[in-house]
Amino acid sequence: EEEAFLVSLYKFMKERHTPIERIPHLGFKQINLWKIYKAVEKLGAYELVTGRRLWKNVYDELGGSPGSTSAATCTRCHYE
């Protein structure tokens, strides 16, 4: 399931002319694209996470540093 997701994601991003050339980092950790997708899905998908301002929860789910003040914004930007 994870591998199929990643293949589909890379294909989608390439088709819209925004290919993923390197995996983004959050703090000093590489983001696991499957984990961030599943974390957002678990909280109700993008619209709900954004509407309820749950991006910090997604960041926490990914094991982010608790002291980061821009965690929510950075997490959302990387997801988008």
MIKOLPA-537123 format. One record per residue: residue in three letters; x, y, z of N, C-alpha, C in turn. Coordinates in Angstrom, 1 decimal. Example, Ala and Ser with C-alpha at 12.3 -4.5 7.8 and 13.67 -1.06 7.14 Angstrom:
2
<node res="ALA" n_u="13.2" n_v="-5.7" n_w="7.8" ca_u="12.3" ca_v="-4.5" ca_w="7.8" c_u="13.2" c_v="-3.3" c_w="7.8"/>
<node res="SER" n_u="12.8" n_v="-2.2" n_w="7.1" ca_u="13.7" ca_v="-1.1" ca_w="7.1" c_u="12.9" c_v="0.0" c_w="7.9"/>
***
This chain:
80
<node res="GLU" n_u="0.8" n_v="-1.2" n_w="0.0" ca_u="0.0" ca_v="0.0" ca_w="0.0" c_u="0.9" c_v="1.3" c_w="0.0"/>
<node res="GLU" n_u="1.9" n_v="1.3" n_w="0.8" ca_u="2.8" ca_v="2.4" ca_w="0.9" c_u="3.5" c_v="2.6" c_w="-0.4"/>
<node res="GLU" n_u="4.0" n_v="1.5" n_w="-1.0" ca_u="4.8" ca_v="1.6" ca_w="-2.2" c_u="3.9" c_v="2.1" c_w="-3.4"/>
<node res="ALA" n_u="2.6" n_v="1.6" n_w="-3.4" ca_u="1.7" ca_v="2.1" ca_w="-4.4" c_u="1.4" c_v="3.5" c_w="-4.3"/>
<node res="PHE" n_u="1.2" n_v="4.0" n_w="-3.0" ca_u="1.0" ca_v="5.4" ca_w="-2.8" c_u="2.1" c_v="6.3" c_w="-3.3"/>
<node res="LEU" n_u="3.4" n_v="5.9" n_w="-3.0" ca_u="4.5" ca_v="6.7" ca_w="-3.4" c_u="4.7" c_v="6.7" c_w="-4.9"/>
<node res="VAL" n_u="4.5" n_v="5.6" n_w="-5.6" ca_u="4.5" ca_v="5.6" ca_w="-7.0" c_u="3.5" c_v="6.5" c_w="-7.6"/>
<node res="SER" n_u="2.3" n_v="6.4" n_w="-7.1" ca_u="1.2" ca_v="7.3" ca_w="-7.5" c_u="1.5" c_v="8.8" c_w="-7.3"/>
<node res="LEU" n_u="2.0" n_v="9.1" n_w="-6.1" ca_u="2.3" ca_v="10.5" ca_w="-5.7" c_u="3.4" c_v="11.0" c_w="-6.7"/>
<node res="TYR" n_u="4.5" n_v="10.3" n_w="-6.9" ca_u="5.6" ca_v="10.8" ca_w="-7.8" c_u="5.0" c_v="11.0" c_w="-9.2"/>
<node res="LYS" n_u="4.2" n_v="10.1" n_w="-9.7" ca_u="3.6" ca_v="10.2" ca_w="-11.0" c_u="2.7" c_v="11.4" c_w="-11.1"/>
<node res="PHE" n_u="1.9" n_v="11.6" n_w="-10.1" ca_u="1.0" ca_v="12.8" ca_w="-10.0" c_u="1.7" c_v="14.1" c_w="-10.0"/>
<node res="MET" n_u="2.8" n_v="14.2" n_w="-9.2" ca_u="3.5" ca_v="15.4" ca_w="-9.1" c_u="4.3" c_v="15.7" c_w="-10.4"/>
<node res="LYS" n_u="4.8" n_v="14.6" n_w="-11.0" ca_u="5.5" ca_v="14.8" ca_w="-12.3" c_u="4.6" c_v="15.3" c_w="-13.4"/>
<node res="GLU" n_u="3.4" n_v="14.7" n_w="-13.4" ca_u="2.4" ca_v="15.1" ca_w="-14.5" c_u="1.9" c_v="16.6" c_w="-14.3"/>
<node res="ARG" n_u="1.9" n_v="17.1" n_w="-13.1" ca_u="1.5" ca_v="18.5" ca_w="-12.9" c_u="2.7" c_v="19.4" c_w="-13.0"/>
<node res="HIS" n_u="3.9" n_v="18.9" n_w="-13.4" ca_u="5.1" ca_v="19.6" ca_w="-13.7" c_u="5.7" c_v="20.2" c_w="-12.4"/>
<node res="THR" n_u="5.5" n_v="19.5" n_w="-11.3" ca_u="6.1" ca_v="19.9" ca_w="-10.0" c_u="6.7" c_v="18.6" c_w="-9.4"/>
<node res="PRO" n_u="7.7" n_v="18.0" n_w="-10.1" ca_u="8.2" ca_v="16.7" ca_w="-9.6" c_u="8.9" c_v="16.8" c_w="-8.2"/>
<node res="ILE" n_u="8.8" n_v="15.7" n_w="-7.5" ca_u="9.5" ca_v="15.7" ca_w="-6.2" c_u="10.9" c_v="15.3" c_w="-6.5"/>
<node res="GLU" n_u="11.8" n_v="16.3" n_w="-6.4" ca_u="13.2" ca_v="16.0" ca_w="-6.7" c_u="14.0" c_v="15.6" c_w="-5.5"/>
<node res="ARG" n_u="13.6" n_v="16.0" n_w="-4.3" ca_u="14.2" ca_v="15.5" ca_w="-3.1" c_u="13.1" c_v="15.5" c_w="-2.0"/>
<node res="ILE" n_u="13.2" n_v="14.6" n_w="-1.0" ca_u="12.3" ca_v="14.5" ca_w="0.1" c_u="12.4" c_v="15.7" c_w="1.0"/>
<node res="PRO" n_u="11.4" n_v="16.4" n_w="1.3" ca_u="11.5" ca_v="17.6" ca_w="2.2" c_u="11.9" c_v="17.2" c_w="3.6"/>
<node res="HIS" n_u="12.5" n_v="18.1" n_w="4.3" ca_u="12.9" ca_v="17.9" ca_w="5.7" c_u="12.0" c_v="18.8" c_w="6.6"/>
<node res="LEU" n_u="11.8" n_v="18.3" n_w="7.8" ca_u="11.1" ca_v="19.1" ca_w="8.8" c_u="12.0" c_v="19.0" c_w="10.0"/>
<node res="GLY" n_u="12.5" n_v="20.2" n_w="10.4" ca_u="13.6" ca_v="20.2" ca_w="11.4" c_u="14.8" c_v="19.6" c_w="10.8"/>
<node res="PHE" n_u="15.4" n_v="18.6" n_w="11.4" ca_u="16.5" ca_v="18.0" ca_w="10.8" c_u="16.2" c_v="16.6" c_w="10.3"/>
<node res="LYS" n_u="14.9" n_v="16.3" n_w="10.2" ca_u="14.5" ca_v="14.9" ca_w="9.8" c_u="13.8" c_v="14.9" c_w="8.5"/>
<node res="GLN" n_u="14.1" n_v="13.9" n_w="7.7" ca_u="13.5" ca_v="13.7" ca_w="6.4" c_u="12.0" c_v="13.3" c_w="6.7"/>
<node res="ILE" n_u="11.1" n_v="13.9" n_w="5.9" ca_u="9.7" ca_v="13.6" ca_w="6.1" c_u="9.4" c_v="12.3" c_w="5.4"/>
<node res="ASN" n_u="8.7" n_v="11.4" n_w="6.1" ca_u="8.2" ca_v="10.2" ca_w="5.5" c_u="6.9" c_v="10.5" c_w="4.9"/>
<node res="LEU" n_u="6.8" n_v="10.6" n_w="3.6" ca_u="5.6" ca_v="11.0" ca_w="2.8" c_u="4.4" c_v="10.2" c_w="3.1"/>
<node res="TRP" n_u="4.6" n_v="8.9" n_w="3.3" ca_u="3.5" ca_v="8.0" ca_w="3.6" c_u="3.0" c_v="8.3" c_w="5.0"/>
<node res="LYS" n_u="3.9" n_v="8.5" n_w="6.0" ca_u="3.4" ca_v="8.8" ca_w="7.3" c_u="2.7" c_v="10.1" c_w="7.4"/>
<node res="ILE" n_u="3.1" n_v="11.2" n_w="6.7" ca_u="2.4" ca_v="12.4" ca_w="6.8" c_u="1.0" c_v="12.3" c_w="6.1"/>
<node res="TYR" n_u="1.0" n_v="11.6" n_w="5.0" ca_u="-0.3" ca_v="11.3" ca_w="4.4" c_u="-1.3" c_v="10.6" c_w="5.3"/>
<node res="LYS" n_u="-0.8" n_v="9.5" n_w="5.9" ca_u="-1.7" ca_v="8.8" ca_w="6.8" c_u="-2.1" c_v="9.6" c_w="8.1"/>
<node res="ALA" n_u="-1.2" n_v="10.4" n_w="8.6" ca_u="-1.5" ca_v="11.3" ca_w="9.7" c_u="-2.6" c_v="12.3" c_w="9.4"/>
<node res="VAL" n_u="-2.5" n_v="12.9" n_w="8.2" ca_u="-3.6" ca_v="13.8" ca_w="7.8" c_u="-4.9" c_v="13.1" c_w="7.5"/>
<node res="GLU" n_u="-4.8" n_v="11.9" n_w="6.9" ca_u="-6.0" ca_v="11.1" ca_w="6.7" c_u="-6.7" c_v="10.7" c_w="8.0"/>
<node res="LYS" n_u="-5.9" n_v="10.3" n_w="9.0" ca_u="-6.4" ca_v="9.9" ca_w="10.3" c_u="-7.2" c_v="11.1" c_w="11.0"/>
<node res="LEU" n_u="-6.7" n_v="12.3" n_w="10.7" ca_u="-7.4" ca_v="13.4" ca_w="11.4" c_u="-8.5" c_v="14.0" c_w="10.5"/>
<node res="GLY" n_u="-8.8" n_v="13.4" n_w="9.4" ca_u="-10.0" ca_v="13.8" ca_w="8.7" c_u="-9.7" c_v="14.4" c_w="7.3"/>
<node res="ALA" n_u="-8.5" n_v="14.3" n_w="6.8" ca_u="-8.1" ca_v="14.8" ca_w="5.5" c_u="-7.8" c_v="16.3" c_w="5.5"/>
<node res="TYR" n_u="-7.2" n_v="16.8" n_w="4.4" ca_u="-6.6" ca_v="18.1" ca_w="4.3" c_u="-7.6" c_v="19.3" c_w="4.8"/>
<node res="GLU" n_u="-8.8" n_v="19.3" n_w="4.3" ca_u="-9.7" ca_v="20.3" ca_w="4.5" c_u="-10.0" c_v="20.4" c_w="6.0"/>
<node res="LEU" n_u="-10.3" n_v="19.3" n_w="6.7" ca_u="-10.6" ca_v="19.2" ca_w="8.1" c_u="-9.4" c_v="19.6" c_w="8.9"/>
<node res="VAL" n_u="-8.2" n_v="19.1" n_w="8.6" ca_u="-7.0" ca_v="19.5" ca_w="9.3" c_u="-6.7" c_v="21.0" c_w="9.2"/>
<node res="THR" n_u="-6.9" n_v="21.5" n_w="8.1" ca_u="-6.7" ca_v="23.0" ca_w="7.9" c_u="-7.8" c_v="23.8" c_w="8.6"/>
<node res="GLY" n_u="-9.0" n_v="23.4" n_w="8.4" ca_u="-10.1" ca_v="24.1" ca_w="9.1" c_u="-10.1" c_v="24.1" c_w="10.6"/>
<node res="ARG" n_u="-9.7" n_v="23.0" n_w="11.1" ca_u="-9.6" ca_v="22.8" ca_w="12.6" c_u="-8.2" c_v="23.2" c_w="13.2"/>
<node res="ARG" n_u="-7.3" n_v="23.6" n_w="12.3" ca_u="-6.0" ca_v="24.0" ca_w="12.7" c_u="-5.3" c_v="22.9" c_w="13.4"/>
<node res="LEU" n_u="-5.2" n_v="21.8" n_w="12.8" ca_u="-4.6" ca_v="20.6" ca_w="13.4" c_u="-3.2" c_v="20.2" c_w="12.8"/>
<node res="TRP" n_u="-2.6" n_v="21.2" n_w="12.1" ca_u="-1.3" ca_v="20.9" ca_w="11.5" c_u="-0.2" c_v="20.6" c_w="12.6"/>
<node res="LYS" n_u="-0.3" n_v="21.2" n_w="13.8" ca_u="0.6" ca_v="21.0" ca_w="14.9" c_u="0.5" c_v="19.5" c_w="15.3"/>
<node res="ASN" n_u="-0.7" n_v="19.0" n_w="15.3" ca_u="-1.0" ca_v="17.6" ca_w="15.7" c_u="-0.3" c_v="16.7" c_w="14.7"/>
<node res="VAL" n_u="-0.4" n_v="17.0" n_w="13.4" ca_u="0.3" ca_v="16.2" ca_w="12.4" c_u="1.8" c_v="16.2" c_w="12.6"/>
<node res="TYR" n_u="2.3" n_v="17.4" n_w="12.9" ca_u="3.8" ca_v="17.6" ca_w="13.2" c_u="4.2" c_v="16.7" c_w="14.4"/>
<node res="ASP" n_u="3.4" n_v="16.7" n_w="15.4" ca_u="3.6" ca_v="15.9" ca_w="16.6" c_u="3.6" c_v="14.4" c_w="16.3"/>
<node res="GLU" n_u="2.7" n_v="14.0" n_w="15.4" ca_u="2.5" ca_v="12.6" ca_w="15.0" c_u="3.8" c_v="12.2" c_w="14.3"/>
<node res="LEU" n_u="4.4" n_v="13.1" n_w="13.6" ca_u="5.6" ca_v="12.8" ca_w="12.8" c_u="6.9" c_v="12.7" c_w="13.7"/>
<node res="GLY" n_u="6.7" n_v="13.1" n_w="15.0" ca_u="7.8" ca_v="13.0" ca_w="15.9" c_u="8.6" c_v="14.3" c_w="15.9"/>
<node res="GLY" n_u="8.0" n_v="15.4" n_w="15.6" ca_u="8.7" ca_v="16.7" ca_w="15.6" c_u="9.1" c_v="17.2" c_w="17.0"/>
<node res="SER" n_u="10.0" n_v="18.2" n_w="16.9" ca_u="10.5" ca_v="18.8" ca_w="18.2" c_u="9.4" c_v="19.6" c_w="18.8"/>
<node res="PRO" n_u="9.2" n_v="19.5" n_w="20.1" ca_u="8.1" ca_v="20.2" ca_w="20.7" c_u="8.3" c_v="21.7" c_w="20.8"/>
<node res="GLY" n_u="9.5" n_v="22.2" n_w="20.7" ca_u="9.8" ca_v="23.6" ca_w="20.9" c_u="9.7" c_v="24.4" c_w="19.6"/>
<node res="SER" n_u="9.4" n_v="23.8" n_w="18.5" ca_u="9.3" ca_v="24.6" ca_w="17.2" c_u="8.1" c_v="25.5" c_w="17.2"/>
<node res="THR" n_u="8.3" n_v="26.7" n_w="16.9" ca_u="7.2" ca_v="27.7" ca_w="16.8" c_u="6.5" c_v="27.7" c_w="15.4"/>
<node res="SER" n_u="7.2" n_v="27.3" n_w="14.4" ca_u="6.7" ca_v="27.3" ca_w="13.1" c_u="6.3" c_v="25.9" c_w="12.6"/>
<node res="ALA" n_u="6.1" n_v="25.0" n_w="13.5" ca_u="5.9" ca_v="23.6" ca_w="13.1" c_u="4.6" c_v="23.4" c_w="12.3"/>
<node res="ALA" n_u="3.5" n_v="24.0" n_w="12.7" ca_u="2.3" ca_v="23.9" ca_w="12.0" c_u="2.4" c_v="24.4" c_w="10.6"/>
<node res="THR" n_u="2.9" n_v="25.6" n_w="10.4" ca_u="3.0" ca_v="26.2" ca_w="9.1" c_u="3.9" c_v="25.4" c_w="8.2"/>
<node res="CYS" n_u="5.1" n_v="25.0" n_w="8.7" ca_u="6.0" ca_v="24.2" ca_w="7.9" c_u="5.4" c_v="22.9" c_w="7.5"/>
<node res="THR" n_u="4.7" n_v="22.2" n_w="8.4" ca_u="4.1" ca_v="20.9" ca_w="8.1" c_u="3.1" c_v="21.1" c_w="7.0"/>
<node res="ARG" n_u="2.3" n_v="22.1" n_w="7.1" ca_u="1.2" ca_v="22.3" ca_w="6.1" c_u="1.9" c_v="22.6" c_w="4.7"/>
<node res="CYS" n_u="2.9" n_v="23.4" n_w="4.7" ca_u="3.6" ca_v="23.8" ca_w="3.4" c_u="4.2" c_v="22.5" c_w="2.8"/>
<node res="HIS" n_u="4.8" n_v="21.7" n_w="3.6" ca_u="5.4" ca_v="20.5" ca_w="3.0" c_u="4.3" c_v="19.5" c_w="2.5"/>
<node res="TYR" n_u="3.2" n_v="19.4" n_w="3.2" ca_u="2.2" ca_v="18.6" ca_w="2.8" c_u="1.6" c_v="19.1" c_w="1.4"/>
<node res="GLU" n_u="1.4" n_v="20.4" n_w="1.4" ca_u="0.8" ca_v="21.0" ca_w="0.1" c_u="1.8" c_v="20.8" c_w="-1.0"/>
***
